Amino acid sequence: MRDDGSRGDRLREIRRARGLTREGLAERAGLSLGVVKKLERGGQARVETYHALARALGVRTSRLIDGPSPHAEARDPDADNAALMPLRQAIAPAVTALGPLSHRADADPEPDLHHLRRAADAVAEAYYRDAYGTVAESLPALIRSAHTAVGHYDGGPENTEARRLRGRVLQMAGRYLVQVRAYDLAHTALRDAVRDSADAHDQGGVSASVYQQGWLLIRQGRLDEAEQVSIATADQSEPRISRATRADLGAWGKLLVHASSAAARNNRPTEAREMLRLARTAGVALGKATAVDTGTWGRFDWRTVAYQAIENAMTAEQPRRALGLSERMPPPPTPTFGRRHLLDVAMAHAMEGTGDEALAILGRLHRISPEWLRHQQMARNVFQRVQRARRRPLTRDQAALGTYLRAL
C-alpha cells in the first residue's frame, strides 16, 4: 500500500530541514535504514513507527501522517465482511425519499422503553464478558428497535428517553466495531451516538461516545483530532469536584486520560502530563472508590491514571521506567481491569530482553480474556518481538499461544 508520495515527501523534507541523512534519522529513531527508505518512497508503517520518527525529528506525529491522498486510503478489511452486514444495515441503512428503509416500521407495536433499556443493559454486560458473538448478534435488532422507538414518539419525555437509549446503543455498537477494526462503520455509529445523547441532554452519554470516538481516532492515527475532541468534551463536562458524583468524575477522568494518550502519541509530552495531572484530580476525589458504568466508558479510578502514565512511558520508548512504575501498582480490583496495562508491561519486558516474562503475561491474559486478546494487535507485536530475539525453541504452550494470536 502506498500514499502517492505525500507522506514520503513530507518525511524527506523534514529530514533534510533537520540536516539529517537517512542513516542519521534511522539511527536517531531506532529504526532500520530500510524502513526510512521505504517510507520516503511512499510506503506506510504503523503509527508507532511514525511516532518514533516524529520524536527523532522533533515534530508532532500528526505532521508525518496527516493529509494523504484520499485515493490512497487503506481499504477497510471488514468492508466486505458478510458477518457485519446486519450491523451495516442497521447503522447505515439505504435511504429513499421516504427515509431510511430499515426505520420504517409502521406495523410494529408500540415500543416498550423499559424492555429496550433492559436489552441494552444485557448487551453491555455481554461486551464486558468478552462475549463478542452475542454482542454482534444482538446489536442489529437492538438498534432497529431504538430507531423505531425514536420514530414512534414525536416528542415529550418518551422521545427524550428513546433518543437517550438509542445514543447508548449506538455507542456500544461503535465500541464493538472499533474493537473488530470496522472503523468506517464505528465512526458513523459514534457520530450518531453523540448527536442523540446531546439531543437527550445526556452528558454521560456524550462523554462516553466522545471517549470511544477518541479511541477510534487514535487507532486511525488522527491524533490531533483525538486530543481535541477529548479536551473539548472534558472542558464542557468538567464537574465541580466538591459536588461531583462518581459517574461525573469517571466520565471526566476517562476523557482526560484519552487526551493524554493522544498527546503522548503525538509527541506532545508536556500536554500529555498536564492532562494526566487533571485526570489525577478526579482519581483523588474518588479516594479508594471506583467509578463504574459498564454500558458507557467502563471503569475509572486512580489506577486508570497510573496505567496511562505507564503507557505514556512506553510511547516514549522508556521500557525501564514503565517497568519501574508498574512494580508499584497493587493487584487490580477485577481480573479484566488493567489488562491493557499488562500488554504495556509485556512489551516493556520484550524490549528489555526478558522475553519469558513477556510471554508469561500473554499466557495469563489468554487464560483471563481469550476473546479480548485475540483482537489485540499489540499482543501479536509482543509475541513476534520476543520470538525474533529468542535463541531457543518455543515451548509447546508458547507455540500454541503464538498460533492463537496468529503471530506464527
N, C-alpha and C positions, 0 to 999 in steps of 0.2 A: 504494500500500500504506500502511495506517495502523496505528497501535498502540493504538487505542481511547483515546488521550489520555494514557496513563500516562507515557510519556516526555516528551510535550509539557508535561504538568502539572508534572513534576519539573523540567524546564528552566526553566519560568516561575517556579516557587517559588524556585529557587536564584538566578536572575537578580534577582528582587525583593529577596531577602535580602541581596544584594550592593549594593543601591541603584542598579542599572543599568537604563536604558531598553533597549528592543530595539535602538535605534540605537547606544547606547553599547556594548552587547555585540557587535553586528556589527562595529563599528569595532575594538574590542579584539581580537577573534578573527580579524580579517582576512577576514570573510565579508560577503556582501551582506545587506542588511536583509531581502530576500525569503526567504533561506534560514532566518534566525532565525524569521520569521513562520511559514513553512511547518512547521518543526519544532515550534513551540509549538502549532500547530493539530493536531498528530498525525501529520505526515508523517515520513518517515525519510530518512536520508542514509548515506553511507559512514562507516566507523569513523574515518577521518581527519578528517572534519568534526566529529564528536563530540569527538575529541581536541583540536582547535583551540578548541572551546567550553570544554572542561574546563580547558585551560591558562589561558584568559581568566578563568574563574571561580575558579580555584584549587582544583579538586576532582579526584578520580580520574575518569578517563574512564568506568570501570565504573559510577560513580554515575549517569551520564546514560543509560546503555544497558541496565543490568540490569533485569530484572523486568517485561517487557511481558506483556500478556495472552497466554495460550497460544493463544487463538484468532486472534491477530494475527501469528503466526509466518509468515515468508515461505514459500511453497510451494517446495520444492526443485525447481529447473528440470529436474533429472535424474530426478525421481521416476518419471516415465512414460517414460523413455528406454529403448526396447527394446534398445539396444546394451548396457545394463548388466544386463539380465535374467539372463544366466548367472551373473554375479558375485553378484547378489542371491540367487539360488537356492543358491549355494554357501556364502555367508557367513551368510545369514539364511533358512535353509530353512523350509518349512512343517513343523509339528510335530504328531505324533499321540501317542496314549498309549504307543506303542512307541518313540517317539523321532523325531528329525528324519528326514524322508523321504529326503533325499539322502545320509544317513550309513549307510543300511542296504545293505550290500554283501556279504552272506554268501557269494555265489558267486564273489567276486573271489579271485584267487590271493594267496598270502602277499605282503605288501608288501615292497618292496625299498628299504630305507632309504638305501642308497648311491645308487641311481638317483634317489630323491626329493631327496637332497641336491644332486646334480649338476643336476637340473632347476631347483631353487630358485636355484642359482648362475647358471644361464643366464638366468633371468628378471631377476635383479638386474643382470646385465650389460646386458640389453636396456633396462632402465629408464635406466641411465646413458648409454646411447647415444641416449636420447630416442625409442626405438622403441616408442612407446606402443601402437600397434596390436598388436605382438607381445605386449606385456605383458597387454593386455586379453584377447587370445585365449588366452593360456597360463594365466592365473591360475585360472579356474574349475576346470579339470581338476586343476591342481596342488593347490588347496585341497581338492577332494574326495579326492584321493589321501592328503593329510595326515590328513583326518578318518578315512579307512579305516585308516591305519596306527595312529593312536591307539586306535581301537576294537578293532583286531586284537590288540594286545599288552596283556594285562591288567596287567602290572607289570614290574618289573625294569628293567635298563638300556635295553632296546629301547623300552619305553614312555616312559622319560625322554627318549630321543633323538627319538622320534616327536613328543612334545609340544614339544621344543625346535624341531624343524623346522617344526611347524605354527605356532608362535609367530612364527618368522621369515617364513614365507609370508604369514600374516595381516598382519604389519607391513608387508610390501611392498605388499599389497593396499590397506591403509589409506593408505599414502604415495601410491599412484597415484590413489586415489579423492579424496584432498584436492586433488591437482593438477587433477583434472577437476571439482572442486567438488560431488561427490556426498557431502556432509558427513554425512548421516544414516547411510549405509552405512559410511563411513570410521570413524565413531565405534564402530560395532558391531565392525568388524574389529580396531581398535586396542585396544578394551577386552578382547576375547578374546585378543589377542596378548600383552598384559600378563599376563593370567592364566596362559596356557600357559608363558610364559617364566619366571614366578615358580615355577610348579609344577616346572619342569625345572631350577631353580636356575641359570638362565642370566641373570646380571646384565647382560651386554651386551645381550641381547635385551630385557630390561625397560627399560633405559636408552633403547634405540633406539625402542621402542614409545611410551614416555612422551615422548620427543623429538618424534616425529611427532604425538602427541596434542597437545602444546603448539602445534605449527604449526596444527593444526586449530582449537584453541580461540582462537588469535589471529585466524585467519581469520573466526571466528564472533563476534568481539568479546567473548569470555569471558575478559577479561584477568586478573582476579583469579585465576581457576582456572588459567590458563596459567602464571602466575608460581608459584602454589602447588605444582602437580604437578611442575614443573621443579625447584624448590628442594628439595622433599621427596625426590625421587629422587636429586638430586645429593648431598644430605646422606647418604643411605643408601649411595651408591656411592663416596663420596669416597675416593680411593686414598691410600696412604702414598707421597708423592711420590718418596722415595728408592728405592722398590721397584716403582713402578708400571710396567706395560707401556705401550707406545704405545696399545694399544686402551683400556686403563683411562683414560689421560689424555684420549684423544679423546672417549670417551663422556661423561666427566665435564665436559669443556670445552664440548661442544655443548649439554648441558643448561643450563649456566650462561649461555651465550650466548642461549639461548631465554628464560631467566628475565629477562635484561637487556632483551631486545626487548619482552617483555610489560610489564615495569615502565616502560620508556620510553613505550610507547603508553598506559599507564595514568596518565601524568602523575606518575610517581614517579622523578624523575631521580637522586636520591641513591641509591635502591636499585638503579637501573639501573647506575650507576657502580660500586657495590660488587660486583655480580655480574660485571661485566667485569674488575674487579681480580682476583677469584678465578680467572676463566677465563684471565687472562693468566698466572697461576701455572702452569697446565697448558701453555700455549704456551711459556713459558720453559723448562720441564722438558723439552720435546721438542727444544729447540735449533733446529737447521736442519731437523730431520726433520718429516715429515707423517704423522699417524696416518690410516689408511685402512681403512674397512670398507664396501665398496660395497653390501653386502647389508643394511646397517642404517642407521647415521647418516651415512655418507658420508666426508667429509674434514675434518680439523681440524689447524690449526697456528696460529702467531702471527698469520697473515694473517686467519684467521677472526675473531679478536678485534678486529683493526683494522677489518675490514669492518663489524663490528657497531657500533663506535664511530661510524663514518661514517653508518650507518643511523640510529643514535640522534640524531645531529645533524640529520638530515633530518626525523625525527619531531618534533623540537623546532623545525622550520622555520628552520634555520640553514644555508641552502644554501651560503653563502660559506665557512663553517667546514668543511662537508663537502667542498667542492672543494679547500680548502687541505690537508685531511688526505689526500685521495685522490692529490694530486700527490706525496706522499711514498712512495706504495706502488710497489714494484717490479712488473714483469710477473708474472702468476700462473703457477704451475708447469704448468698444463694450460689449454687453451682454455676449458673449461667451469667451471673453478674460479674463483669470484668473479663469475659472470655476474649474480647477483642484485645484487651490489655495483655493477655497471655500470649497472643500472637506477636505482639511487640517484644515481649521478653524472649520468646523463641527466636525471633530474628536477631535480637541482640546477642544471644548465645551463638547463633550461626556466624555472625560477623566477628565474634571474639574467638572463634575456633573451638568452641565447646559444643560440638555437634550432637553428642549423645544427650546432653541436657535439652537441646532444641527438639530433638526427636521425641524425648520423653514427654515434653509439653504437648506436642502434637498428638501423641498417643493418648494423653489424658483428655484432651479436647475431643478426640474421636470417641472416647467412652462416654463423655458427658453430653456432647451435642453433635452427633454424626451428621445429621442432615444440614445443620448450620455450617459445619466445617467444609462440607462438600462444595459450598458456594464461595469459599474464601480463597481468592487468588493469592493472597499473602501466604496462606498455608502451603500452597504449591511452591511459591518462591522460596520459602524457608527450606522445604524438603530438598529442592533442587540445589540450593546453595550448599547445604550440608553434603549432599551426595557428590558434588563436584570436588569438594575438598577432602572427601573421605579416602583413606588409604586402605581400608579393609572392607570386606564384603558386608552388605546389609544382613541383618538377622532376618529370619523368616517373618517375624511380626513387622519389622521395619519395611520390608519389601511389600507386605500386604497393605500397609498404610500408604506407601507410595502409589500402589495400584489404585487404591480407593480415591486418592487425591488426584488421580490422573497426572501424576508427576513423573511416572516412569515410561 
